[in-house]
Amino acid sequence: MPMRGELPTVVARSCPPPSTAAVLWSYARDIITNPELHGIVAFCTIGLLVTINVMARFPDLGGFFASSLLFP
């Protein structure tokens, strides 16, 4: 009884604490199933595909920008 200054009784745990692997798997599952991460991955994938497409269609575009005075 806390009003009399007595300490609360301690109850023994019936199950052992989770292993490190189980905790890490739980964290990884939470990260992978995060919907914000899906949006970020989709946005980055689209940007990468656009970049590869531009590089394939215009292989001399980098040389053009290097020779012009657009970026001093």
PDB file of N, CA, C and O in Angstrom:
ATOM      1  N   MET A   1       0.820  -1.171   0.000  1.00  0.00           N
ATOM      2  CA  MET A   1       0.000   0.000   0.000  1.00  0.00           C
ATOM      3  C   MET A   1       0.877   1.252   0.000  1.00  0.00           C
ATOM      4  O   MET A   1       1.592   1.507   0.969  1.00  0.00           O
ATOM      5  N   PRO A   2       0.825   2.025  -1.069  1.00  0.00           N
ATOM      6  CA  PRO A   2       1.699   3.189  -1.169  1.00  0.00           C
ATOM      7  C   PRO A   2       1.416   4.257  -0.122  1.00  0.00           C
ATOM      8  O   PRO A   2       2.306   5.043   0.200  1.00  0.00           O
ATOM      9  N   MET A   3       0.217   4.308   0.411  1.00  0.00           N
ATOM     10  CA  MET A   3      -0.084   5.372   1.370  1.00  0.00           C
ATOM     11  C   MET A   3       0.640   5.137   2.687  1.00  0.00           C
ATOM     12  O   MET A   3       0.878   6.089   3.430  1.00  0.00           O
ATOM     13  N   ARG A   4       0.987   3.924   2.988  1.00  0.00           N
ATOM     14  CA  ARG A   4       1.677   3.627   4.238  1.00  0.00           C
ATOM     15  C   ARG A   4       3.185   3.586   4.052  1.00  0.00           C
ATOM     16  O   ARG A   4       3.915   3.293   4.999  1.00  0.00           O
ATOM     17  N   GLY A   5       3.667   3.877   2.837  1.00  0.00           N
ATOM     18  CA  GLY A   5       5.095   3.865   2.596  1.00  0.00           C
ATOM     19  C   GLY A   5       5.637   2.500   2.220  1.00  0.00           C
ATOM     20  O   GLY A   5       6.852   2.312   2.146  1.00  0.00           O
ATOM     21  N   GLU A   6       4.758   1.556   1.983  1.00  0.00           N
ATOM     22  CA  GLU A   6       5.236   0.235   1.598  1.00  0.00           C
ATOM     23  C   GLU A   6       5.544   0.211   0.108  1.00  0.00           C
ATOM     24  O   GLU A   6       4.908   0.911  -0.680  1.00  0.00           O
ATOM     25  N   LEU A   7       6.527  -0.604  -0.270  1.00  0.00           N
ATOM     26  CA  LEU A   7       6.883  -0.742  -1.673  1.00  0.00           C
ATOM     27  C   LEU A   7       5.902  -1.679  -2.364  1.00  0.00           C
ATOM     28  O   LEU A   7       5.394  -2.611  -1.741  1.00  0.00           O
ATOM     29  N   PRO A   8       5.633  -1.443  -3.638  1.00  0.00           N
ATOM     30  CA  PRO A   8       4.750  -2.359  -4.364  1.00  0.00           C
ATOM     31  C   PRO A   8       5.424  -3.719  -4.533  1.00  0.00           C
ATOM     32  O   PRO A   8       6.650  -3.824  -4.569  1.00  0.00           O
ATOM     33  N   THR A   9       4.610  -4.735  -4.635  1.00  0.00           N
ATOM     34  CA  THR A   9       5.158  -6.077  -4.779  1.00  0.00           C
ATOM     35  C   THR A   9       5.724  -6.253  -6.181  1.00  0.00           C
ATOM     36  O   THR A   9       5.215  -5.684  -7.147  1.00  0.00           O
ATOM     37  N   VAL A  10       6.774  -7.041  -6.277  1.00  0.00           N
ATOM     38  CA  VAL A  10       7.431  -7.308  -7.548  1.00  0.00           C
ATOM     39  C   VAL A  10       6.887  -8.616  -8.097  1.00  0.00           C
ATOM     40  O   VAL A  10       6.857  -9.629  -7.398  1.00  0.00           O
ATOM     41  N   VAL A  11       6.461  -8.587  -9.343  1.00  0.00           N
ATOM     42  CA  VAL A  11       5.936  -9.782  -9.989  1.00  0.00           C
ATOM     43  C   VAL A  11       7.000 -10.317 -10.933  1.00  0.00           C
ATOM     44  O   VAL A  11       7.550  -9.577 -11.749  1.00  0.00           O
ATOM     45  N   ALA A  12       7.285 -11.601 -10.818  1.00  0.00           N
ATOM     46  CA  ALA A  12       8.286 -12.210 -11.682  1.00  0.00           C
ATOM     47  C   ALA A  12       7.757 -12.301 -13.111  1.00  0.00           C
ATOM     48  O   ALA A  12       6.568 -12.528 -13.333  1.00  0.00           O
ATOM     49  N   ARG A  13       8.656 -12.120 -14.073  1.00  0.00           N
ATOM     50  CA  ARG A  13       8.269 -12.223 -15.476  1.00  0.00           C
ATOM     51  C   ARG A  13       8.068 -13.687 -15.835  1.00  0.00           C
ATOM     52  O   ARG A  13       8.846 -14.557 -15.442  1.00  0.00           O
ATOM     53  N   SER A  14       7.015 -13.935 -16.583  1.00  0.00           N
ATOM     54  CA  SER A  14       6.738 -15.309 -16.964  1.00  0.00           C
ATOM     55  C   SER A  14       7.428 -15.687 -18.267  1.00  0.00           C
ATOM     56  O   SER A  14       7.616 -16.874 -18.533  1.00  0.00           O
ATOM     57  N   CYS A  15       7.813 -14.700 -19.094  1.00  0.00           N
ATOM     58  CA  CYS A  15       8.491 -15.019 -20.342  1.00  0.00           C
ATOM     59  C   CYS A  15       9.831 -14.280 -20.386  1.00  0.00           C
ATOM     60  O   CYS A  15       9.954 -13.190 -19.826  1.00  0.00           O
ATOM     61  N   PRO A  16      10.820 -14.857 -21.039  1.00  0.00           N
ATOM     62  CA  PRO A  16      12.130 -14.199 -21.118  1.00  0.00           C
ATOM     63  C   PRO A  16      12.061 -12.997 -22.062  1.00  0.00           C
ATOM     64  O   PRO A  16      11.162 -12.918 -22.899  1.00  0.00           O
ATOM     65  N   PRO A  17      13.000 -12.066 -21.933  1.00  0.00           N
ATOM     66  CA  PRO A  17      12.995 -10.903 -22.831  1.00  0.00           C
ATOM     67  C   PRO A  17      13.288 -11.345 -24.267  1.00  0.00           C
ATOM     68  O   PRO A  17      13.932 -12.373 -24.474  1.00  0.00           O
ATOM     69  N   PRO A  18      12.829 -10.589 -25.248  1.00  0.00           N
ATOM     70  CA  PRO A  18      13.056 -10.991 -26.641  1.00  0.00           C
ATOM     71  C   PRO A  18      14.535 -10.949 -27.001  1.00  0.00           C
ATOM     72  O   PRO A  18      15.304 -10.175 -26.431  1.00  0.00           O
ATOM     73  N   SER A  19      14.918 -11.785 -27.943  1.00  0.00           N
ATOM     74  CA  SER A  19      16.321 -11.839 -28.352  1.00  0.00           C
ATOM     75  C   SER A  19      16.674 -10.613 -29.186  1.00  0.00           C
ATOM     76  O   SER A  19      15.795  -9.892 -29.658  1.00  0.00           O
ATOM     77  N   THR A  20      17.961 -10.392 -29.357  1.00  0.00           N
ATOM     78  CA  THR A  20      18.428  -9.256 -30.152  1.00  0.00           C
ATOM     79  C   THR A  20      17.978  -9.384 -31.597  1.00  0.00           C
ATOM     80  O   THR A  20      17.597  -8.391 -32.217  1.00  0.00           O
ATOM     81  N   ALA A  21      18.018 -10.594 -32.138  1.00  0.00           N
ATOM     82  CA  ALA A  21      17.596 -10.810 -33.523  1.00  0.00           C
ATOM     83  C   ALA A  21      16.111 -10.477 -33.694  1.00  0.00           C
ATOM     84  O   ALA A  21      15.723  -9.892 -34.706  1.00  0.00           O
ATOM     85  N   ALA A  22      15.294 -10.836 -32.733  1.00  0.00           N
ATOM     86  CA  ALA A  22      13.867 -10.539 -32.820  1.00  0.00           C
ATOM     87  C   ALA A  22      13.619  -9.035 -32.768  1.00  0.00           C
ATOM     88  O   ALA A  22      12.757  -8.523 -33.482  1.00  0.00           O
ATOM     89  N   VAL A  23      14.363  -8.331 -31.933  1.00  0.00           N
ATOM     90  CA  VAL A  23      14.208  -6.883 -31.838  1.00  0.00           C
ATOM     91  C   VAL A  23      14.655  -6.219 -33.135  1.00  0.00           C
ATOM     92  O   VAL A  23      13.974  -5.323 -33.635  1.00  0.00           O
ATOM     93  N   LEU A  24      15.800  -6.649 -33.691  1.00  0.00           N
ATOM     94  CA  LEU A  24      16.283  -6.076 -34.944  1.00  0.00           C
ATOM     95  C   LEU A  24      15.327  -6.366 -36.093  1.00  0.00           C
ATOM     96  O   LEU A  24      15.093  -5.500 -36.936  1.00  0.00           O
ATOM     97  N   TRP A  25      14.766  -7.586 -36.135  1.00  0.00           N
ATOM     98  CA  TRP A  25      13.805  -7.909 -37.183  1.00  0.00           C
ATOM     99  C   TRP A  25      12.559  -7.040 -37.053  1.00  0.00           C
ATOM    100  O   TRP A  25      11.989  -6.626 -38.062  1.00  0.00           O
ATOM    101  N   SER A  26      12.134  -6.764 -35.842  1.00  0.00           N
ATOM    102  CA  SER A  26      10.973  -5.921 -35.625  1.00  0.00           C
ATOM    103  C   SER A  26      11.243  -4.501 -36.137  1.00  0.00           C
ATOM    104  O   SER A  26      10.390  -3.903 -36.792  1.00  0.00           O
ATOM    105  N   TYR A  27      12.432  -3.963 -35.837  1.00  0.00           N
ATOM    106  CA  TYR A  27      12.793  -2.634 -36.324  1.00  0.00           C
ATOM    107  C   TYR A  27      12.843  -2.622 -37.852  1.00  0.00           C
ATOM    108  O   TYR A  27      12.328  -1.692 -38.473  1.00  0.00           O
ATOM    109  N   ALA A  28      13.455  -3.641 -38.469  1.00  0.00           N
ATOM    110  CA  ALA A  28      13.562  -3.703 -39.928  1.00  0.00           C
ATOM    111  C   ALA A  28      12.186  -3.794 -40.568  1.00  0.00           C
ATOM    112  O   ALA A  28      11.932  -3.142 -41.581  1.00  0.00           O
ATOM    113  N   ARG A  29      11.297  -4.590 -39.992  1.00  0.00           N
ATOM    114  CA  ARG A  29       9.945  -4.717 -40.530  1.00  0.00           C
ATOM    115  C   ARG A  29       9.197  -3.387 -40.437  1.00  0.00           C
ATOM    116  O   ARG A  29       8.461  -3.024 -41.354  1.00  0.00           O
ATOM    117  N   ASP A  30       9.381  -2.664 -39.338  1.00  0.00           N
ATOM    118  CA  ASP A  30       8.723  -1.367 -39.188  1.00  0.00           C
ATOM    119  C   ASP A  30       9.238  -0.362 -40.218  1.00  0.00           C
ATOM    120  O   ASP A  30       8.466   0.441 -40.743  1.00  0.00           O
ATOM    121  N   ILE A  31      10.526  -0.403 -40.505  1.00  0.00           N
ATOM    122  CA  ILE A  31      11.108   0.515 -41.486  1.00  0.00           C
ATOM    123  C   ILE A  31      10.628   0.173 -42.889  1.00  0.00           C
ATOM    124  O   ILE A  31      10.257   1.067 -43.650  1.00  0.00           O
ATOM    125  N   ILE A  32      10.629  -1.106 -43.240  1.00  0.00           N
ATOM    126  CA  ILE A  32      10.260  -1.525 -44.584  1.00  0.00           C
ATOM    127  C   ILE A  32       8.785  -1.270 -44.860  1.00  0.00           C
ATOM    128  O   ILE A  32       8.427  -0.933 -45.988  1.00  0.00           O
ATOM    129  N   THR A  33       7.932  -1.419 -43.877  1.00  0.00           N
ATOM    130  CA  THR A  33       6.495  -1.243 -44.091  1.00  0.00           C
ATOM    131  C   THR A  33       6.042   0.208 -43.915  1.00  0.00           C
ATOM    132  O   THR A  33       4.842   0.483 -43.930  1.00  0.00           O
ATOM    133  N   ASN A  34       6.980   1.131 -43.750  1.00  0.00           N
ATOM    134  CA  ASN A  34       6.636   2.546 -43.592  1.00  0.00           C
ATOM    135  C   ASN A  34       6.187   3.107 -44.943  1.00  0.00           C
ATOM    136  O   ASN A  34       6.952   3.036 -45.904  1.00  0.00           O
ATOM    137  N   PRO A  35       4.975   3.661 -45.051  1.00  0.00           N
ATOM    138  CA  PRO A  35       4.503   4.173 -46.346  1.00  0.00           C
ATOM    139  C   PRO A  35       5.298   5.379 -46.840  1.00  0.00           C
ATOM    140  O   PRO A  35       5.374   5.598 -48.049  1.00  0.00           O
ATOM    141  N   GLU A  36       5.885   6.158 -45.955  1.00  0.00           N
ATOM    142  CA  GLU A  36       6.708   7.290 -46.390  1.00  0.00           C
ATOM    143  C   GLU A  36       7.946   6.802 -47.131  1.00  0.00           C
ATOM    144  O   GLU A  36       8.381   7.426 -48.098  1.00  0.00           O
ATOM    145  N   LEU A  37       8.509   5.695 -46.681  1.00  0.00           N
ATOM    146  CA  LEU A  37       9.678   5.129 -47.348  1.00  0.00           C
ATOM    147  C   LEU A  37       9.318   4.677 -48.755  1.00  0.00           C
ATOM    148  O   LEU A  37      10.128   4.821 -49.670  1.00  0.00           O
ATOM    149  N   HIS A  38       8.134   4.141 -48.945  1.00  0.00           N
ATOM    150  CA  HIS A  38       7.700   3.712 -50.277  1.00  0.00           C
ATOM    151  C   HIS A  38       7.639   4.907 -51.227  1.00  0.00           C
ATOM    152  O   HIS A  38       8.049   4.796 -52.382  1.00  0.00           O
ATOM    153  N   GLY A  39       7.140   6.032 -50.759  1.00  0.00           N
ATOM    154  CA  GLY A  39       7.084   7.236 -51.586  1.00  0.00           C
ATOM    155  C   GLY A  39       8.463   7.753 -51.950  1.00  0.00           C
ATOM    156  O   GLY A  39       8.698   8.157 -53.088  1.00  0.00           O
ATOM    157  N   ILE A  40       9.375   7.741 -50.991  1.00  0.00           N
ATOM    158  CA  ILE A  40      10.740   8.208 -51.244  1.00  0.00           C
ATOM    159  C   ILE A  40      11.433   7.298 -52.247  1.00  0.00           C
ATOM    160  O   ILE A  40      12.106   7.779 -53.158  1.00  0.00           O
ATOM    161  N   VAL A  41      11.275   6.002 -52.090  1.00  0.00           N
ATOM    162  CA  VAL A  41      11.894   5.053 -53.012  1.00  0.00           C
ATOM    163  C   VAL A  41      11.312   5.213 -54.413  1.00  0.00           C
ATOM    164  O   VAL A  41      12.057   5.158 -55.392  1.00  0.00           O
ATOM    165  N   ALA A  42      10.013   5.407 -54.532  1.00  0.00           N
ATOM    166  CA  ALA A  42       9.391   5.603 -55.847  1.00  0.00           C
ATOM    167  C   ALA A  42       9.902   6.885 -56.496  1.00  0.00           C
ATOM    168  O   ALA A  42      10.210   6.879 -57.688  1.00  0.00           O
ATOM    169  N   PHE A  43      10.001   7.971 -55.756  1.00  0.00           N
ATOM    170  CA  PHE A  43      10.479   9.237 -56.285  1.00  0.00           C
ATOM    171  C   PHE A  43      11.922   9.119 -56.766  1.00  0.00           C
ATOM    172  O   PHE A  43      12.253   9.602 -57.848  1.00  0.00           O
ATOM    173  N   CYS A  44      12.781   8.484 -55.977  1.00  0.00           N
ATOM    174  CA  CYS A  44      14.184   8.312 -56.356  1.00  0.00           C
ATOM    175  C   CYS A  44      14.322   7.391 -57.564  1.00  0.00           C
ATOM    176  O   CYS A  44      15.176   7.625 -58.420  1.00  0.00           O
ATOM    177  N   THR A  45      13.506   6.360 -57.645  1.00  0.00           N
ATOM    178  CA  THR A  45      13.557   5.447 -58.782  1.00  0.00           C
ATOM    179  C   THR A  45      13.154   6.158 -60.064  1.00  0.00           C
ATOM    180  O   THR A  45      13.780   5.956 -61.105  1.00  0.00           O
ATOM    181  N   ILE A  46      12.122   6.985 -60.005  1.00  0.00           N
ATOM    182  CA  ILE A  46      11.710   7.752 -61.185  1.00  0.00           C
ATOM    183  C   ILE A  46      12.828   8.700 -61.618  1.00  0.00           C
ATOM    184  O   ILE A  46      13.115   8.815 -62.809  1.00  0.00           O
ATOM    185  N   GLY A  47      13.447   9.365 -60.677  1.00  0.00           N
ATOM    186  CA  GLY A  47      14.556  10.267 -61.006  1.00  0.00           C
ATOM    187  C   GLY A  47      15.729   9.525 -61.627  1.00  0.00           C
ATOM    188  O   GLY A  47      16.342  10.022 -62.572  1.00  0.00           O
ATOM    189  N   LEU A  48      16.048   8.356 -61.115  1.00  0.00           N
ATOM    190  CA  LEU A  48      17.144   7.561 -61.673  1.00  0.00           C
ATOM    191  C   LEU A  48      16.819   7.113 -63.089  1.00  0.00           C
ATOM    192  O   LEU A  48      17.685   7.162 -63.963  1.00  0.00           O
ATOM    193  N   LEU A  49      15.585   6.677 -63.333  1.00  0.00           N
ATOM    194  CA  LEU A  49      15.198   6.240 -64.674  1.00  0.00           C
ATOM    195  C   LEU A  49      15.203   7.398 -65.666  1.00  0.00           C
ATOM    196  O   LEU A  49      15.608   7.216 -66.814  1.00  0.00           O
ATOM    197  N   VAL A  50      14.763   8.580 -65.253  1.00  0.00           N
ATOM    198  CA  VAL A  50      14.801   9.752 -66.124  1.00  0.00           C
ATOM    199  C   VAL A  50      16.246  10.121 -66.450  1.00  0.00           C
ATOM    200  O   VAL A  50      16.554  10.456 -67.594  1.00  0.00           O
ATOM    201  N   THR A  51      17.130  10.063 -65.461  1.00  0.00           N
ATOM    202  CA  THR A  51      18.532  10.379 -65.679  1.00  0.00           C
ATOM    203  C   THR A  51      19.170   9.406 -66.661  1.00  0.00           C
ATOM    204  O   THR A  51      19.894   9.830 -67.563  1.00  0.00           O
ATOM    205  N   ILE A  52      18.918   8.127 -66.505  1.00  0.00           N
ATOM    206  CA  ILE A  52      19.472   7.125 -67.418  1.00  0.00           C
ATOM    207  C   ILE A  52      18.913   7.326 -68.821  1.00  0.00           C
ATOM    208  O   ILE A  52      19.646   7.169 -69.797  1.00  0.00           O
ATOM    209  N   ASN A  53      17.632   7.669 -68.945  1.00  0.00           N
ATOM    210  CA  ASN A  53      17.008   7.904 -70.242  1.00  0.00           C
ATOM    211  C   ASN A  53      17.656   9.101 -70.937  1.00  0.00           C
ATOM    212  O   ASN A  53      17.962   9.031 -72.127  1.00  0.00           O
ATOM    213  N   VAL A  54      17.865  10.191 -70.210  1.00  0.00           N
ATOM    214  CA  VAL A  54      18.494  11.377 -70.798  1.00  0.00           C
ATOM    215  C   VAL A  54      19.928  11.065 -71.202  1.00  0.00           C
ATOM    216  O   VAL A  54      20.374  11.504 -72.263  1.00  0.00           O
ATOM    217  N   MET A  55      20.660  10.317 -70.380  1.00  0.00           N
ATOM    218  CA  MET A  55      22.037   9.952 -70.721  1.00  0.00           C
ATOM    219  C   MET A  55      22.086   9.081 -71.971  1.00  0.00           C
ATOM    220  O   MET A  55      23.010   9.213 -72.774  1.00  0.00           O
ATOM    221  N   ALA A  56      21.116   8.200 -72.151  1.00  0.00           N
ATOM    222  CA  ALA A  56      21.098   7.322 -73.316  1.00  0.00           C
ATOM    223  C   ALA A  56      20.700   8.082 -74.582  1.00  0.00           C
ATOM    224  O   ALA A  56      21.235   7.813 -75.657  1.00  0.00           O
ATOM    225  N   ARG A  57      19.776   9.019 -74.465  1.00  0.00           N
ATOM    226  CA  ARG A  57      19.304   9.758 -75.646  1.00  0.00           C
ATOM    227  C   ARG A  57      20.272  10.848 -76.077  1.00  0.00           C
ATOM    228  O   ARG A  57      20.417  11.097 -77.274  1.00  0.00           O
ATOM    229  N   PHE A  58      20.928  11.496 -75.143  1.00  0.00           N
ATOM    230  CA  PHE A  58      21.833  12.599 -75.450  1.00  0.00           C
ATOM    231  C   PHE A  58      23.202  12.334 -74.812  1.00  0.00           C
ATOM    232  O   PHE A  58      23.508  12.901 -73.764  1.00  0.00           O
ATOM    233  N   PRO A  59      24.019  11.490 -75.422  1.00  0.00           N
ATOM    234  CA  PRO A  59      25.306  11.138 -74.799  1.00  0.00           C
ATOM    235  C   PRO A  59      26.299  12.299 -74.752  1.00  0.00           C
ATOM    236  O   PRO A  59      27.192  12.296 -73.904  1.00  0.00           O
ATOM    237  N   ASP A  60      26.170  13.292 -75.638  1.00  0.00           N
ATOM    238  CA  ASP A  60      27.116  14.413 -75.660  1.00  0.00           C
ATOM    239  C   ASP A  60      26.605  15.627 -74.899  1.00  0.00           C
ATOM    240  O   ASP A  60      27.175  16.711 -75.026  1.00  0.00           O
ATOM    241  N   LEU A  61      25.566  15.476 -74.127  1.00  0.00           N
ATOM    242  CA  LEU A  61      24.990  16.608 -73.411  1.00  0.00           C
ATOM    243  C   LEU A  61      25.960  17.157 -72.364  1.00  0.00           C
ATOM    244  O   LEU A  61      26.022  18.370 -72.165  1.00  0.00           O
ATOM    245  N   GLY A  62      26.696  16.309 -71.710  1.00  0.00           N
ATOM    246  CA  GLY A  62      27.671  16.763 -70.714  1.00  0.00           C
ATOM    247  C   GLY A  62      28.782  17.566 -71.351  1.00  0.00           C
ATOM    248  O   GLY A  62      29.219  18.571 -70.790  1.00  0.00           O
ATOM    249  N   GLY A  63      29.252  17.136 -72.532  1.00  0.00           N
ATOM    250  CA  GLY A  63      30.276  17.884 -73.244  1.00  0.00           C
ATOM    251  C   GLY A  63      29.769  19.234 -73.716  1.00  0.00           C
ATOM    252  O   GLY A  63      30.514  20.214 -73.724  1.00  0.00           O
ATOM    253  N   PHE A  64      28.505  19.288 -74.108  1.00  0.00           N
ATOM    254  CA  PHE A  64      27.920  20.568 -74.529  1.00  0.00           C
ATOM    255  C   PHE A  64      27.902  21.562 -73.373  1.00  0.00           C
ATOM    256  O   PHE A  64      28.282  22.721 -73.541  1.00  0.00           O
ATOM    257  N   PHE A  65      27.465  21.114 -72.213  1.00  0.00           N
ATOM    258  CA  PHE A  65      27.425  22.018 -71.062  1.00  0.00           C
ATOM    259  C   PHE A  65      28.836  22.415 -70.606  1.00  0.00           C
ATOM    260  O   PHE A  65      29.048  23.528 -70.125  1.00  0.00           O
ATOM    261  N   ALA A  66      29.794  21.495 -70.762  1.00  0.00           N
ATOM    262  CA  ALA A  66      31.155  21.809 -70.365  1.00  0.00           C
ATOM    263  C   ALA A  66      31.774  22.848 -71.304  1.00  0.00           C
ATOM    264  O   ALA A  66      32.549  23.694 -70.858  1.00  0.00           O
ATOM    265  N   SER A  67      31.442  22.794 -72.597  1.00  0.00           N
ATOM    266  CA  SER A  67      32.017  23.740 -73.539  1.00  0.00           C
ATOM    267  C   SER A  67      31.296  25.079 -73.551  1.00  0.00           C
ATOM    268  O   SER A  67      31.884  26.088 -73.940  1.00  0.00           O
ATOM    269  N   SER A  68      30.059  25.110 -73.143  1.00  0.00           N
ATOM    270  CA  SER A  68      29.336  26.386 -73.146  1.00  0.00           C
ATOM    271  C   SER A  68      29.649  27.172 -71.881  1.00  0.00           C
ATOM    272  O   SER A  68      30.196  26.637 -70.917  1.00  0.00           O
ATOM    273  N   LEU A  69      29.295  28.436 -71.903  1.00  0.00           N
ATOM    274  CA  LEU A  69      29.571  29.299 -70.750  1.00  0.00           C
ATOM    275  C   LEU A  69      28.346  29.475 -69.857  1.00  0.00           C
ATOM    276  O   LEU A  69      28.211  30.484 -69.164  1.00  0.00           O
ATOM    277  N   LEU A  70      27.462  28.489 -69.880  1.00  0.00           N
ATOM    278  CA  LEU A  70      26.271  28.587 -69.032  1.00  0.00           C
ATOM    279  C   LEU A  70      26.602  28.445 -67.564  1.00  0.00           C
ATOM    280  O   LEU A  70      25.963  29.065 -66.714  1.00  0.00           O
ATOM    281  N   PHE A  71      27.603  27.629 -67.259  1.00  0.00           N
ATOM    282  CA  PHE A  71      27.996  27.388 -65.871  1.00  0.00           C
ATOM    283  C   PHE A  71      29.465  27.767 -65.707  1.00  0.00           C
ATOM    284  O   PHE A  71      30.336  26.911 -65.863  1.00  0.00           O
ATOM    285  N   PRO A  72      29.760  29.032 -65.397  1.00  0.00           N
ATOM    286  CA  PRO A  72      31.165  29.452 -65.302  1.00  0.00           C
ATOM    287  C   PRO A  72      31.878  28.878 -64.102  1.00  0.00           C
ATOM    288  O   PRO A  72      33.062  29.148 -63.899  1.00  0.00           O
TER     289      PRO A  72
END
